[in-house]
Amino acid sequence: MKVGVVADDRYMLHDMGPFHPESPRRLEAIYQALKALRDRLEEIQPRKASSEEIAFVHEPAYIERIASTAGKAYVQLDPDTSTCPHSYEVALLAAGGVMEAVRSVLEGGIRSAFALIRPPGHHAERNRAMGFCLFNNVAIAARYAQKVHGLERVLIVDWDLHHGNGTQKAFWEDNTVLYFSTHQYPYYPGTGHWQEIGGGQGRGYTVNCPLRVGHDDLDYANIFRHHLRPITLKFRPQLILVSAGFDPYYRDPLGGMKLTERGFVRLTDLLLEMADECGCPIVLALEGGYHVEGVARCVVEVLRRLSGEVTFEREEVQREEDEAFGRIATFLETLREPLKDYWDFD
């Protein structure tokens, strides 16, 4: 099974400084590791998003603000986020890359794709850059899928260590885009409490799983199996988008989670099962992940699973998950309480 991959050396041109964790070295390591999988991958050429497409999510004045940084040596946008002369064009290419991945799975005969892009996007709000993010790539891609390809229901799964505040705000009152997030809490950016479930017509369509430090492969898999899966099968998405951050990795310098390479593969495995049951494609977009060698290894293993390879004994892993379920059973009941009027967990 071929997997679509968006990769382009121009993504390395965005640089926030030699000591910034969101470094071009992340993609350099990933792109080098991709060589081992070359025969499994189908190249997807990215393009720059138009201002009209960026405006699916962001205010025109904000887009102009980011555009005004082009060619300037350095502009500080928030305490963690800055631009270099190339950042605006690279940010357009990142959003456009995810949209091209979506187009490819909807039109091009492949069932999955991974947009290996930067800068990341899920913290970017309608009129604000933050958390290393300029434009909200995945949110823009979700709107693109709806406005251009006519999709009615899109699921966004965000397994990044940090809560995707920008994505949550973009769809807060929207029942056509379901946002599901696992994240370390309380931690940057401070949003994502389990009682944040959306508003207006979107109430029940924001699903937050705030986690204390130390959760491992088995805990995450049980959350996906017993919390995400019943919601997904009821929602019946026509496309699954994944904000794929690898900072829950056990060696990540910014995080306190314990996911291993196999853990990310298992989450991918579960999402592929849900996608198959719903008859929809899946697109992943790179978000965080700051252990350079670790993020490269995790991406490669995820791509192996997307290409059809199963590198673990599923029955054995499910048995381990079942044995560990008691650790989070009470927590899952807490998460479900405000959602019971909207989703059936029986």
C-alpha positions as CSV (number, residue, x, y, z in Angstrom):
1,M,0.0,0.0,0.0
2,K,1.5,3.3,-1.1
3,V,1.5,6.2,1.4
4,G,1.4,9.7,0.2
5,V,4.2,11.9,1.7
6,V,4.6,15.7,1.5
7,A,8.3,16.6,1.9
8,D,10.2,19.6,0.6
9,D,13.5,21.1,1.5
10,R,12.0,24.5,1.5
11,Y,10.4,23.7,4.8
12,M,13.9,23.9,6.3
13,L,14.1,27.6,5.4
14,H,12.0,28.7,8.3
15,D,14.4,29.2,11.2
16,M,13.6,30.7,14.6
17,G,17.2,30.6,15.8
18,P,20.0,28.2,16.6
19,F,18.7,27.2,20.1
20,H,15.0,27.0,19.3
21,P,13.5,23.5,19.8
22,E,11.4,23.8,16.6
23,S,14.5,23.5,14.5
24,P,15.0,22.6,10.8
25,R,17.0,19.6,12.1
26,R,13.8,17.9,12.9
27,L,12.8,17.6,9.3
28,E,16.4,16.9,8.2
29,A,16.5,13.8,10.4
30,I,13.0,12.7,9.2
31,Y,13.8,13.2,5.5
32,Q,17.1,11.2,5.9
33,A,15.2,8.4,7.6
34,L,12.6,8.3,4.7
35,K,15.2,6.8,2.4
36,A,14.7,3.4,3.9
37,L,11.0,3.5,2.9
38,R,11.3,5.0,-0.6
39,D,9.5,2.1,-2.4
40,R,6.5,2.5,-0.1
41,L,6.0,6.2,-0.6
42,E,4.2,8.3,-3.2
43,E,5.5,11.8,-3.4
44,I,3.0,14.6,-3.1
45,Q,4.2,18.0,-4.3
46,P,3.2,20.8,-1.9
47,R,2.0,24.2,-3.1
48,K,1.6,27.5,-1.4
49,A,-1.8,28.2,0.1
50,S,-3.7,31.2,-1.3
51,S,-4.7,34.1,1.0
52,E,-8.3,33.0,0.4
53,E,-7.6,29.5,1.7
54,I,-5.7,30.8,4.8
55,A,-8.8,33.0,5.4
56,F,-10.9,29.8,5.8
57,V,-9.5,30.0,9.4
58,H,-7.6,33.3,9.9
59,E,-8.6,37.0,9.8
60,P,-7.4,38.9,6.8
61,A,-5.6,41.5,9.0
62,Y,-3.7,38.7,10.7
63,I,-2.7,37.2,7.3
64,E,-1.4,40.6,6.3
65,R,0.6,40.8,9.6
66,I,2.4,37.5,8.8
67,A,2.9,38.5,5.2
68,S,4.5,41.7,6.4
69,T,7.3,39.7,7.9
70,A,8.5,38.4,4.5
71,G,12.1,39.5,3.8
72,K,12.7,40.8,7.4
73,A,15.6,39.3,9.3
74,Y,13.6,38.8,12.5
75,V,10.2,39.5,13.9
76,Q,9.1,38.4,17.3
77,L,5.4,37.4,17.3
78,D,5.1,35.9,20.8
79,P,7.6,34.8,23.5
80,D,8.0,31.4,21.7
81,T,7.4,32.3,18.0
82,S,9.3,34.4,15.6
83,T,9.9,34.7,11.8
84,C,12.9,34.9,9.5
85,P,12.9,36.3,5.9
86,H,11.4,33.0,4.5
87,S,8.9,32.2,7.2
88,Y,5.8,33.6,5.5
89,E,6.3,31.6,2.3
90,V,7.2,28.5,4.2
91,A,4.0,28.8,6.3
92,L,2.0,29.1,3.1
93,L,3.7,26.0,1.8
94,A,2.9,24.1,5.1
95,A,-0.8,24.9,4.9
96,G,-0.8,24.1,1.1
97,G,1.1,20.9,1.7
98,V,-1.6,19.5,4.1
99,M,-4.3,20.6,1.6
100,E,-2.5,18.7,-1.2
101,A,-2.3,15.7,1.0
102,V,-6.0,15.9,1.6
103,R,-6.6,16.3,-2.2
104,S,-4.5,13.3,-2.9
105,V,-6.5,11.0,-0.6
106,L,-9.8,12.3,-1.8
107,E,-8.9,12.2,-5.5
108,G,-5.7,10.4,-6.1
109,G,-6.4,6.8,-5.2
110,I,-4.3,6.5,-2.0
111,R,-5.9,5.9,1.4
112,S,-3.4,7.7,3.6
113,A,-0.9,10.5,3.6
114,F,1.6,12.2,5.9
115,A,2.4,15.8,5.5
116,L,5.9,16.2,6.9
117,I,5.8,20.0,7.1
118,R,6.8,22.9,9.3
119,P,6.1,25.2,11.0
120,P,3.5,23.4,13.0
121,G,0.0,24.9,13.3
122,H,-2.4,23.7,16.0
123,H,-1.7,26.6,18.4
124,A,-2.3,29.3,15.8
125,E,-5.6,31.1,16.5
126,R,-7.7,33.2,14.2
127,N,-5.7,36.4,14.8
128,R,-2.7,35.2,16.8
129,A,0.5,33.3,16.3
130,M,1.7,31.3,19.3
131,G,3.5,28.1,20.4
132,F,5.8,28.0,17.3
133,C,2.7,28.2,15.0
134,L,1.9,30.7,12.3
135,F,-1.1,29.3,10.4
136,N,-3.3,26.4,11.6
137,N,-2.5,23.9,8.9
138,V,-4.9,21.2,10.0
139,A,-7.8,23.5,10.6
140,I,-7.3,25.1,7.2
141,A,-7.2,21.6,5.6
142,A,-10.4,20.6,7.3
143,R,-12.2,23.7,5.9
144,Y,-10.6,23.0,2.5
145,A,-12.0,19.5,2.5
146,Q,-15.5,20.9,3.2
147,K,-15.5,23.9,1.0
148,V,-13.7,22.5,-2.0
149,H,-14.5,18.8,-1.8
150,G,-17.9,19.0,-0.3
151,L,-17.3,16.8,2.8
152,E,-19.8,17.2,5.6
153,R,-18.0,15.6,8.5
154,V,-14.3,15.8,9.4
155,L,-12.6,14.3,12.5
156,I,-9.4,15.9,13.8
157,V,-7.4,13.8,16.2
158,D,-4.7,15.7,18.0
159,W,-2.2,13.5,19.9
160,D,0.5,16.2,20.3
161,L,1.7,16.7,23.9
162,H,0.2,20.2,24.0
163,H,-3.5,21.1,23.6
164,G,-4.4,22.5,20.2
165,N,-6.1,25.7,21.4
166,G,-6.2,27.2,17.9
167,T,-8.0,24.2,16.5
168,Q,-10.4,24.0,19.3
169,K,-11.4,27.7,18.9
170,A,-11.7,27.3,15.1
171,F,-14.5,24.7,15.5
172,W,-15.9,25.5,19.0
173,E,-19.5,26.1,17.7
174,D,-19.3,23.7,14.7
175,N,-20.9,20.2,14.7
176,T,-19.4,19.3,11.3
177,V,-15.8,19.1,12.6
178,L,-15.2,17.0,15.7
179,Y,-12.0,17.9,17.6
180,F,-10.5,15.2,19.8
181,S,-7.3,15.9,21.8
182,T,-5.1,14.0,24.2
183,H,-2.6,16.3,25.9
184,Q,-0.5,16.9,29.1
185,Y,-2.4,19.1,31.5
186,P,-2.0,21.5,33.1
187,Y,0.7,22.6,30.7
188,Y,1.1,25.0,27.8
189,P,-1.1,26.6,26.6
190,G,-3.4,26.0,29.6
191,T,-6.5,25.0,27.7
192,G,-8.1,21.6,27.1
193,H,-10.0,20.8,30.4
194,W,-12.3,17.9,30.1
195,Q,-15.3,20.2,30.6
196,E,-14.5,22.1,27.5
197,I,-16.8,20.4,25.1
198,G,-17.8,23.1,22.6
199,G,-20.6,25.7,22.4
200,G,-23.8,26.3,20.5
201,Q,-24.4,23.8,17.8
202,G,-20.9,22.5,18.4
203,R,-21.5,21.4,22.0
204,G,-20.3,17.9,22.4
205,Y,-18.1,18.1,19.3
206,T,-14.9,19.1,21.3
207,V,-13.6,16.2,23.2
208,N,-10.6,16.8,25.5
209,C,-8.5,14.2,27.4
210,P,-6.3,16.2,29.8
211,L,-3.5,13.9,31.1
212,R,-1.1,14.2,34.0
213,V,2.5,13.3,33.3
214,G,3.6,9.7,33.0
215,H,1.0,8.1,30.8
216,D,2.3,5.3,28.5
217,D,1.5,3.3,25.3
218,L,-1.2,1.3,27.0
219,D,-3.0,4.3,28.5
220,Y,-3.1,6.2,25.2
221,A,-4.3,3.1,23.4
222,N,-7.1,2.5,25.9
223,I,-8.2,6.1,25.5
224,F,-8.4,5.6,21.7
225,R,-10.1,2.3,22.0
226,H,-12.7,3.1,24.7
227,H,-13.3,6.8,24.3
228,L,-12.4,8.0,20.8
229,R,-13.6,4.9,18.9
230,P,-17.3,5.0,20.0
231,I,-17.5,8.7,19.3
232,T,-15.9,8.2,15.9
233,L,-18.2,5.4,14.9
234,K,-21.2,7.5,15.8
235,F,-19.9,10.6,14.1
236,R,-18.9,8.7,10.9
237,P,-16.3,11.1,9.5
238,Q,-15.6,11.3,5.8
239,L,-12.0,12.2,6.5
240,I,-9.7,11.8,9.5
241,L,-7.0,14.4,10.0
242,V,-4.3,13.9,12.6
243,S,-2.3,16.6,14.3
244,A,0.6,14.3,14.8
245,G,3.0,15.7,17.4
246,F,5.7,13.4,18.7
247,D,6.4,15.2,21.9
248,P,4.6,12.6,24.0
249,Y,7.7,10.5,23.2
250,Y,9.4,9.2,26.3
251,R,12.7,11.0,25.6
252,D,11.2,14.4,24.4
253,P,12.9,17.3,26.2
254,L,9.7,19.3,26.5
255,G,7.3,16.6,27.7
256,G,6.5,14.2,30.5
257,M,4.8,11.3,28.8
258,K,6.1,7.8,28.1
259,L,5.0,6.9,24.6
260,T,7.4,4.8,22.6
261,E,7.7,4.2,18.9
262,R,5.4,1.2,19.3
263,G,2.9,3.4,21.1
264,F,2.6,5.8,18.1
265,V,2.3,2.8,15.8
266,R,-0.5,1.4,17.9
267,L,-2.4,4.7,17.8
268,T,-2.0,4.8,14.0
269,D,-3.2,1.2,13.9
270,L,-6.3,2.1,15.9
271,L,-7.0,5.1,13.7
272,L,-6.7,3.0,10.6
273,E,-9.2,0.5,12.0
274,M,-11.6,3.4,12.6
275,A,-11.0,4.8,9.1
276,D,-11.7,1.4,7.6
277,E,-15.0,1.1,9.6
278,C,-16.1,4.5,8.5
279,G,-14.9,4.1,4.9
280,C,-12.8,7.2,5.0
281,P,-9.1,8.2,4.3
282,I,-6.7,9.5,6.8
283,V,-4.1,12.3,6.6
284,L,-1.4,13.1,9.2
285,A,0.3,16.4,9.6
286,L,3.5,16.9,11.6
287,E,3.1,19.1,14.7
288,G,5.6,18.9,17.6
289,G,8.3,16.5,18.6
290,Y,11.7,17.8,19.7
291,H,13.9,14.7,20.3
292,V,15.4,14.9,16.8
293,E,16.4,11.2,16.5
294,G,13.2,10.1,18.3
295,V,10.8,11.9,16.1
296,A,12.5,10.5,13.0
297,R,12.2,7.0,14.3
298,C,8.6,7.5,15.2
299,V,7.6,8.9,11.8
300,V,9.3,6.0,10.0
301,E,7.4,3.4,12.2
302,V,4.1,5.2,11.6
303,L,4.7,5.2,7.9
304,R,5.4,1.5,8.0
305,R,2.0,1.0,9.6
306,L,0.3,3.3,7.1
307,S,1.8,1.2,4.3
308,G,0.2,-1.9,5.7
309,E,3.0,-3.4,7.8
310,V,2.1,-4.5,11.3
311,T,5.2,-4.7,13.5
312,F,3.5,-6.1,16.6
313,E,1.3,-8.9,17.7
314,R,-2.1,-7.3,17.9
315,E,-3.7,-9.9,20.2
316,E,-0.8,-9.7,22.6
317,V,-0.9,-5.9,22.7
318,Q,-4.7,-5.9,23.2
319,R,-4.2,-8.3,26.1
320,E,-1.7,-5.9,27.7
321,E,-4.1,-3.0,27.2
322,D,-7.0,-4.9,28.7
323,E,-4.8,-5.7,31.8
324,A,-3.9,-2.0,32.1
325,F,-7.4,-0.7,31.6
326,G,-8.1,-0.4,35.3
327,R,-5.5,2.4,35.6
328,I,-7.7,4.8,33.6
329,A,-11.2,3.4,33.9
330,T,-12.3,6.0,36.5
331,F,-10.6,8.8,34.5
332,L,-12.6,7.7,31.4
333,E,-15.8,7.9,33.3
334,T,-14.9,11.5,34.3
335,L,-14.2,12.4,30.7
336,R,-17.5,10.9,29.5
337,E,-19.7,12.7,32.1
338,P,-20.3,16.0,30.2
339,L,-20.5,14.1,26.9
340,K,-23.2,11.5,27.7
341,D,-26.0,13.6,26.2
342,Y,-24.2,13.6,22.9
343,W,-22.5,10.2,22.5
344,D,-23.3,6.7,23.4
345,F,-20.5,4.9,25.2
346,D,-22.3,1.6,25.9
